Amino acid sequence: ARKGLGKAGGGGRCCVLYFDGHASHLTPEGLKLLIDNYIFPICLPGHTSIWAQPNDAGGNASHKQVLADATAEWFANHRPLPGDSPADSKLRIEDFNGIYCSAWRQLLKRLSEDKLHNGTNAVLSGWRV
């Protein structure tokens, strides 16, 4: 076993790890490492993990999209120029905080516009916009 991983649950007790069947999660070395450390992997059948993550396809989908858009915009505006240090274009915690706040404002704006065009919006019912 790899040093530092230890036995799952302490004292040699075993545990179960559920994961989806994406190819990046399935390597013989990785599976052996888990089993050697009493972590027994259970692979969910393909295209079923969405049922375990309903917010990814529903309530949080809009939020994920505006956050992805805001992050892409930040990276587009922070490309390194010749002679710049790679650190100049690295995303820092304070940068992410600004990105997140910008995305949240954009989400509220989109939801507010949706409310104006389509009547009430259940997501906004408890928020002042």
Secondary structure as GFF3:
##gff-version 3
##sequence-region A 1 129
A	DSSP	beta_strand	15	19	.	.	.	ID=ss1
A	DSSP	three_ten_helix	23	25	.	.	.	ID=ss2
A	DSSP	alpha_helix	28	36	.	.	.	ID=ss3
A	DSSP	beta_strand	39	43	.	.	.	ID=ss4
A	DSSP	three_ten_helix	49	52	.	.	.	ID=ss5
A	DSSP	alpha_helix	54	57	.	.	.	ID=ss6
A	DSSP	alpha_helix	61	77	.	.	.	ID=ss7
A	DSSP	three_ten_helix	86	89	.	.	.	ID=ss8
A	DSSP	alpha_helix	93	118	.	.	.	ID=ss9
A	DSSP	three_ten_helix	122	124	.	.	.	ID=ss10
###
